[in-house]
Amino acid sequence: GEVIHVKILGILALIDEGETDWKIIAINVNDPEAEKFHDIDDVKRFKPGYLEATLNWLRLYKVPEGKPENKFGFDGEFKNKAFALEVINSAHEYWKAMLMKKCEKGAINCTNVQVCDSPFHCTPEEARSFVESVPLSLMSKESSEEGTAYLV
């Protein structure tokens, strides 16, 4: 629920139900150690075992729910900052295309208050009215892990 300014260090390709679920590896820019981290290799150097522990947790965290272990693209290799930025930029371009109706959006609701020239733009009042119309029971459900950024 917070917006935190982070420094991107790398990325991991988790395969979730046959689709790639990118896990961004980052460090809060206000972390006292942030100055010495610039890429994924710095995590290996200054925080030995962190990436292995992260990979292990991501592999197993659904097992207690009776689900199988997660799999990874690139044999579980963490990719570097440059690769991560390519993935992020590509996803951002796709998002912008969706909001401008330049590509198929599938089941994604693109209604927004920020992109004024989007055909899906709505006013803050319309957004507030929509949020207030949603039953409280739906709003209290836990959100999925999609879009989670893992901080060093």
N, C-alpha and C positions, 0 to 999 in steps of 0.2 A: 503493500500500500504506500510505499514511499518512493520518491524519485531521488536516486543517489548518483552523484557524479562519480563515474568509475573510469579506470584505465583498462582498456581491453588488453588481455595478455595472450589469449588463445581460445580454442574452441574444441569441442568433442562432439562426434556424431553418434548419438544414441538412436537405435532403431526401435521405434515404439509402434507396435502393430503394423509393421511393414513400411512405416514412413520415418523419414529422418527427423529427429527432434533435437535440434542443435542446442548444445549446452555451452553457453559463453562463460569463459573463465576470465575473471576481472578482479581488480582490487580497488577499493574505495580510495579516491584521490586524497582524502584526508587521513588515511591510515598513516601512522608514523613511519612505516616501512615502505610506503608507496614509491619513494624516490629511487629505490634500488631495483624495482620491478619494471621491466620494459617489454618482456616477451615471455613465452611459456618456459623457455630454458632457464629464466631467472627463478621461476617457481621451483624447478628441479634443483637448482643450485642452493637457494636460500631457505627452502622449505622442503627438505627431503622427506618423501613419504606422503606429502599432501595429495599429489595427483593420483598416486596409487590408492590411497584411502577414498578419494572422491570417486574413482572408477569402480572400486569395490562396492561403495554405498549405492551408486547408481545401478550397478548390476543386480543388487539384491533387494532394493527397497520395496519392491512389489511382491516378493516371495511370501511374506507373512499373510498377504491377502489371498494366497493360493495361486498366484500367477507365476509363470515361469521366469527365470532369470532374464534380464534384459540383455540384448546383444548390441554391438557397436559397429559402426562403419570404420574403415581403415584399421581393422584389427585392434580397436581400442586406443589408437594413437592420438594423443592430443596434438592438434595442428597449431601452427604458430599464429602470431598476431596478424600478419599479412593475409593469411588464409581466412582468419576470422573476419577481418574487415571486408573481404570480398563477399563472404556469406551475408554479412549484415547489410552491405550496400545492395546486394541482389534482392534480398527480402524487402528492403525499403523501396526499391524501384517497383517491385511487384505490388506492394501495398499502395503506392501512389497510383499505379495503373488501375487497381481495383476501385479506388476512391473516385477516379475520373471516368469509370465505366469503359475503360480501354481493354479490359479483359474479363473473363468469366470469374465471378466472385463465389460461385457455388452457394453454400448455405450461410456464408458469412454476412452478417448485417453490417453494412458500411455507413449507417447513419452516424453523423458526426457534427460537432459544433465548431471545429477548428479549421477545416479546409473550406473556405467560403465559396470557391468556384466549383466544388464537388456537387454533382447532381443529388447526392445523398445528404447535403448540408441541412441542418435544422437549427432552429434558434435555441438558446439556452432554456427558454421557457418551455419549448416543446420537449426538450430532453428531460427537464425536471418533471414535467407531467408524465412522461413515459416511466421514469424511475419510480415515481410515486404510485403508479398503477400496478407495479409488479408486487405480487403477494410477498409479504415478509418472509414466509417459509422458503421461497426460492432464493432470496437474498442472503439467507443465513447459511446456505450450504457452503461447504469448503470449496474453494476454487481449485482447479487442476494445477499441476506443476508446469504447464506450458508457459514459456517465456521466462522461466526462472533464470536468474544469473547467479552463478556460484562465485562467492567472493573468497579470495585468498585470505 
